[in-house]
Amino acid sequence: MNWQLILSVIAVVGVFLMLRRIGLISLQKARAYLQNGALLVDVRSTAEFKAHHLPGAMNVPLDILHSSAQSYLPDKKKVLLLHCHSGTRSAVACRVLKQMGYSSVFNIGSLGRAQKVITA
């Protein structure tokens, strides 16, 4: 067995997981924003949202974000807290919305992490 290959794979996975967490808003800040009127935005598909979603969350699927963000999210200064299943799509959605001129967009990450924000 090639131990160098195994260690390299472990290192790459570790770096990937660490980089994913860097862009996440803290749970405490997310709770504070939510208590002050921030919108909780689920960027998963419509089918995923219908199957299970968090109370108070609105669904703006990532695949329609470019064409429909203005319709769903008309106030570009409103604080938006984004989440998806794992945090990957919400990270992409954060970048897209910031490029579109939204000024207060934050990635909560996964559905499970978002659940922790609303249940505290």
N, C-alpha and C positions, 0 to 999 in steps of 0.2 A: 504494500500500500504506500502511496506517495504522500508522505506527511506534509511536504511543502505545499502541495496542491490543496490539501484539506485545510491547512492553516490560512492559505491565501483566500479560499472561499469564505471561511469564517470571518476573516478580516474585512472582506468586501461587504458581506452582509451586515456586519457591525457598523461599518461606516455609513451604509445606506440607511439603516435604522436611526442612527444618530442624526444624520442630516434631515431626515423626515421630522424629527422632533424639534429641531432648531426653530422652524418657522411657526410653531404653535403658540397661541396665546395662553397665558396661565389660566388655570381654572378660576382663580380668585378674580382676575380682571374680567374674564368672560361673565362671571356671575354679576359683578358690579355693573357692567354694561347692560346685561339683560334686565336687571332690576331698574335701570334708568331708561328703558324703552328700546333697546337694541332689537333688531329683527334676527330671529334664528332661521337660517336658510339652509335647507337640505338640497344638495345639488345631485343627489342620486336620480336615477330614472323614475319616471312616473309610476311604473310597475313596482319598483322597490319601495317607493314612498307609500303607495296604496297598501302594500303588504304589511308594512309596519313603519310608523313614524312617531316622532316625539310630539307631545302636546304643544301646540302653539307654533310649531315649525311650519314654514311655507316651503313649497317645492318649486324650485327653479332648476330643472335639470341642466347639467353642464352642456349637453349637446345643443340646447337652444339658447344658451346664455348670450352669445353674440347677437342673436337676432331679437331676443325678447327681454333683455335685462331692463331696458328703459320702461317697458310696460309693467313689469312686476315690481321694479325697484326704481320709481321715478326720482326719489330724493338721493342725489349722489353724495350728500353729506351725512345721511343716516348711518349709524353704526350697524354693520352687518357681521353676524357671526356665522360662518359657514362650516358645514360638516358633511360627511358622506359616509360610506361604509368603513373605509380604512384610513382616510385622511389624504389620499393621493389626489382624488378628483377635487376635493375642496381646496387643496393647495394650488392646483391649476386654476380653479375658478377665482381664487384670490388674485392671482397674477392678471387674469383676464379683466376682472372688474377694475383693478387699479389702472390698467392700461386704458380703460374706457373712461377714466376720470373719477371713479369712486374713491373717496378720500379716507374712509374709516372701515376698512375691510379686514377681518381677522379670521384665521383658520383655527377652528376648535380641534379639528382632526376627525377622529372616528365617531361613529354613532354611539358607541359605548362611552367615550369621553364626553360627548355632548350630553348624554344622559346624566352624567355626574354633575354637569353644570346646572341643569334644571332641577335636580333633586336635592341640592344642598340647601 
